[in-house]
Amino acid sequence: MTSPLFAIPLNMATGTWVVTIIAGLGFILMFGVASAGGDYQGLINTTLENDALARQKKKGQK
């Protein structure tokens, strides 16, 4: 059974494959570093708090 991923010939040279693989691995590595060091829960909480304050402020102006 063939994979639909390979249904379109990419016709890439060896150098292009090397660059694509290095870029892909670099993205995965940097995503892992950002995920490990990021405080996403804090970012979400801060965003929600700021949104609530902005809504209260807007409600008070009307």
ChimeraX attribute file (.defattr): number of C-alpha atoms within 10 A of each C-alpha:
attribute: neighborCount
match mode: 1-to-1
recipient: residues
	/A:1	3
	/A:2	6
	/A:3	6
	/A:4	7
	/A:5	7
	/A:6	8
	/A:7	8
	/A:8	7
	/A:9	7
	/A:10	8
	/A:11	8
	/A:12	10
	/A:13	8
	/A:14	9
	/A:15	9
	/A:16	11
	/A:17	13
	/A:18	12
	/A:19	11
	/A:20	13
	/A:21	12
	/A:22	12
	/A:23	12
	/A:24	12
	/A:25	12
	/A:26	12
	/A:27	12
	/A:28	12
	/A:29	12
	/A:30	12
	/A:31	12
	/A:32	12
	/A:33	11
	/A:34	12
	/A:35	11
	/A:36	10
	/A:37	9
	/A:38	11
	/A:39	10
	/A:40	12
	/A:41	9
	/A:42	10
	/A:43	11
	/A:44	11
	/A:45	11
	/A:46	12
	/A:47	12
	/A:48	12
	/A:49	12
	/A:50	12
	/A:51	12
	/A:52	12
	/A:53	12
	/A:54	12
	/A:55	12
	/A:56	11
	/A:57	11
	/A:58	10
	/A:59	9
	/A:60	8
	/A:61	7
	/A:62	5
